[in-house]
Amino acid sequence: MYKLLLLVLSPLLLTSALGQQASVNQEVNKGLRYHPGRIMVKFRGTPQFLQGSGQARRLSQQPNLFVVDNPRGISVAEAIGRYKNNPNIVYSEPDYEVQAVDTIPGDPMWSQQWDMLKIQAPQAWNTQTDASDIVVAVIDTGIAFTHPDLQANIWTDVATGAHGFTCIGSCVAGGVDDYGHGSHVAGTIGAAANNGVGIAGINWGVKLMSLKFLDSSGGGYTSDAVLAFNKIAQLKTSGVNVRVTNNSWGSGGYTQSLKDAMANVESLGILDVCAAGNSGANSDVAPLYPAAFDNRGILSVAASDSTDAGAYFSNVGLATVDIAAPGVSTLSTVPTGPCSLCDPSGYKLLSGTSMATPHVTGVAAALFHVNPAASAAKIRDVILDPGSYDALTDSRLNSTSTSGRLNFAKALNNPSLSTATLNNFPVLSGVPASKTANAGDLITLSASASDPDVGDALKLGWAPLISGSAIYGQMLNNVFPSPPLNANPVSFTASSLARLAFSNYAASVADGRGGSATGQTTVEILANPNHGLPPAGVFTLSTDTIPTGGSVNLNFRLTDPENRQPLYWQAWFLSQTVWGEVCCLSASTENFSLQLSYAGVYRVSVQGIDNELNLSPKYDGIVRVGGATGTPPIASTTVDKLDGVAPLTVNIDMSASHDPDGTISTYRFYCFDTLKSQTNPQASCTYSDPGTYYLWTVAIDNNGYMDANKTYITVLPSLSPPPPPPPPPPSPSTVVVIKHVVNNNGATATAANFTMTVTGSSPSPASFAGTESPGTTVTLNAGSYSVSESGPGGYAASFSADCTGSIASGETKTCTVTNDDIQPKLIVINHMINNNGGTATAANFTMTVTGSNPSPASFPGTESPGTTLTLNAGSYSVSETGPSGYVSSLSAGCSGSIAVGETKTCTVTNDDVQPSDTTPPTVKFVKPLNGETITGQYFVQVTATDNALSLVELFIDGTRVASTSNGTLSYKWSTNK
């Protein structure tokens, strides 16, 4: 296996012996390094691994996330591509290598800790020195558990006695430092004080837990970092009071799996404090992860020196770097053994954002001790509140979200520590998606921002994200200039270019308290058909023969026909066993001394570029080292296109290559992160992502000698760029609600007269008018749900089985609610009264009901409880036929209107009638008697009898003289008249 050493960013020589076993870390993916034989894959459902895959290891706490060994012969890029074609995949991504953020050797040990004085630790210690209830997880190279300044504050698992864990492949008890980096971090957070030795940490009492995932060289993989965070989540949920993690490491590769694992611990109340990185770059456009993740519970730390100037090596960024802390020549603990950063004294001065980060971690632990109920976001907001830090004027640190440096005492006494209010982040608007310009056009980039928290002083700035390498990338930095810090709007004039070029510009806004937002504009400058001529040069070697380990001088006099400046050049050289490169030299540097340490025949090539992106011809010469003989081949490369929209396929032809003293046996094509080695001189490369790439094409002859060409490919964003690739959220669940109304008993309500209500997780709509089939579609989150209704009376409701229960993500269920109108009921009671000799019963009467579909319509009468009949809603009446001699009376319920679901009672009372008297009345004269002679005045007396006597009248000589209504009549008769 060959080791390929790519370009460096200063005129330094890198060489490597070929044929030696290369490490597992290959230079891939725009300079990022990852494990070449495995990837990380997250499945939506049942895992489906590629045929021939090796070991698949589940990462706990992350459902369906696996580290999978690729099938034999399958590259990382190809494996990722195959998985992405499977709809069961949430994401597939490289297992990136991460490194402890580099430490920079400092001056001899100081007698004082200037960093603690700078952050006003002594003033804070007047209030608080102890946070022994807080566990800080140091995710790093380990901790020296027996160090005299650390051992008192080492966390111990009460069940196992372990002080930490080694998470490399799996998490097991361990965590001892074999590099020194993690122990230096731990000492800043919590070295014991007043113990007669060494230094004092920010917390004189605290619990330091080691999560070792970086090896003895300070390197490791993302998958093991995920394991470490998953272990922390497990410990937290089992009762270990982990509140802060320290992450003084990073990688340029974005991985969703790591972002998710960190978000998980943040949701448990754990703050993740991360080093911003030591590249001296703007992290908004050249991010280092995990510091640049936009998680609400991540705090990113830059490094400052004893004068409050930003360290030259520290990354900055309005949106991705939050605050500075001392990180230049800070004194802390290290192991005393033979490791890389060890020191016999047990203490060492080191520099880096790695050293700045634990200052913030230590302060966070102290704040959690004061407010143990605080969330991760709350403690982050307190540290980044203007009342908690010292405002700085340093120009570099003004490009952090706060422009401030940590102050322990201010943070500890900030009143906001006891409140629940969280910072509202600013909103960025007006960022154009793209701009296209011709040569000479003025390009203006402008955005605006607002903040829900009135009064926040917003900073807004722009920075270019240059995608390119070698001399081409160097020249793109001139084509797309970096604007002044925190300037908006910004303008520059489009250059005249021989070929199309583009760059992304990031707009970032910060509110001075850790809140930020970003946007991005693609700026494209079109080729000028009237561009100038390419540069040309004269290339000579001081000699063509040197001993092994000797040097040869490269002289390249590069000029431009239009005298355009700047001009850059680069050189590369290959033999059977070495492949090296030097870049990037200005035209004023005509000479470079190249030392070659391995025997062989080298073809040394040079090429220049002008500020229009014109490339000079390739010039070369041959150097024979250590007595080697033979002549390398001459590579010739043509491509069918130099630029296009992603995905872009470039067809390559090397058939014009030749070998002066033999034959070409192999052609190699380095397509971004894929190497194609073949005997066919024709191949193709496909570029899926926008960017500027350099294509290496190599010809190898029958003696193993090589020659190579570089071609620069520009891949543009598509006109309608797809959304960014984080995993899609879970598919919403769906409940289809059908309202079916049955009106077969005279009712008239429709489905719309009923209001349907769905309860559950975020149903939409939650309340709506019922609809018949196909019904109303309701979306909601997975979980329990139920459907209910309200509406007109008189209906019986029935619910199908899926109207209540639990629904899974993406599942669809149908709930049918049937409302059947209830048939009215009429109770008919026939009540008999026989108190005048009647003998009929209720059954002797026939009852008749008229109305809509009465059943029964005619029936014998019954005493209470009566006869129940059904009928449709509407008008009705009850009548009867039966024996005579009865008087009937009907209650109010015996006629009228009846509604669905209603029950009425009709009572018909039949009372027998007293019989009529047919015997004539009898009348009898009491006085005078028959034949009696009377004279003068005489009292006539008459009696009468009858069952119902109504009138007795007395007539004398045809004239009525008296009457009575009772049975006795008396009359005084004067007979002499």
Secondary structure, 3 states (H helix, E strand, C coil): CCCCCCCCCCCCCECCCCCCCCCCCEEECCCEEEEEEEEEEEECCCCCCCCCCCCEEECCCCCCEEEEECCCCCCHHHHHHHHHCCCCEEEEEEEEEEEECCCEECCCCCCCCHHHHHCCHHHHHCCCCEEEEEEEEEEECCECCCCCCCHHHECCCCCCCCCEEEECCCEEECCECCCCHHHHHHHHHHCCCCCCCCCCCCCCEEEEEEEECCCCCCEEEHHHHHHHHHHHHHHHHCCCCEEEEEECEEECCCCHHHHHHHHHHHHCCCEEEEECCCCCCECCCCCCECCCCCCCCEEEEEEECCCCCECCCCCECCCCCCEEEECCCEEEECCCCCCCCCCCCCEEEEECHHHHHHHHHHHHHHHHHHCCCCCHHHHHHHHCCCCCEEECCCCCHHHCCCCEEECHHHHHCCHHHHCCCCCCCCEEECCCCEEEECCCCEEEECCEEECCCCCCCCEEEEEEECCCCHHHHHHHHHHCCCCCCCCCCEEEECCCCCCCEEEEEEEEEECCCCCEEEEEEEEEECCCCCCCCCCEEEEEECCCEECCCCEEEEEEEEECCCCCCCCEEEEEEECCCCEEEEEEEECCCCEEEEECCCCEEEEEEEEEECCCCCECCCEEEEEEECCCCCCCCECCCEECCCEEECCEEEEEECCCCECCCCCEEEEEEEECCEEEEECCCEEEEEECCCEEEEEEEEEEECCCCEEEEEEEEEEECCCCCCCCCCCCCCCCEEEEEEEEEECCCCCCCCHHHCEEEEECCCCECCEEECCCCCCEEEEECCEEEEEEEECCCCEEEEECHHHEEEECCCCEEEEEEEEEECCCEEEEEEEEECCCCCCCCHHHCEEEEECCCCECCEEECCCCCCEEEECCCEEEEEEEECCCCEEEEECHHHEEEECCCCEEEEEEEEEECCCCCCCCCEEEEEECCCCCCCCCEEEEEEEEECCCCCCEEEEECCEEEEEECCCEEEEEEECCC
